[in-house]
């Protein structure tokens, strides 16, 4: 087997985006990746086209404690239809473990991000990882909510 080469943070981001799109597809959700580096949204997801959500993926090769990610250059965007997915992957090609994935509603990121060297930083500690790890149900629930408010025509 060839020597393992150190991978860049950009390749971690790309790998994270493709992994999240793969997982969404497994759930029956259509995932459209946006053009690399073009916006704060990496994936637009929908089930039937009637409702869509936006996803920002942050990929990393590390599995450090506490888990932390810079979430942009400005105050994080907050919307019930916007999610952050933090994806930690092993950089050892021989290691066949699946990525560690945290699905976090943007409201939580906006409320708990701290400022580190003028950039917003979001941390997930061991104590609160269960709230976010593999919580694909946050995304499916958001997509299953009706886009239009129901009208009471009594």
FENTAMO-V720388 format. One record per run of one state. SS is the DSSP state (H for helix, E for strand, L for the rest). FROM is the first residue (numbers start at 1). TO is the last residue. Records with the same first field share a line. If there is no record, write none. Layout:
SS = FROM-TO + FROM-TO
//
This chain:
L = 1-8 + 27-29 + 34-42 + 47-51 + 61-66 + 71-81 + 89-99 + 113-113 + 117-118 + 125-125 + 132-132 + 134-135 + 145-154
H = 9-26 + 106-112 + 126-131 + 136-144
E = 30-33 + 43-46 + 52-60 + 67-70 + 82-88 + 100-105 + 114-116 + 119-124 + 133-133
//
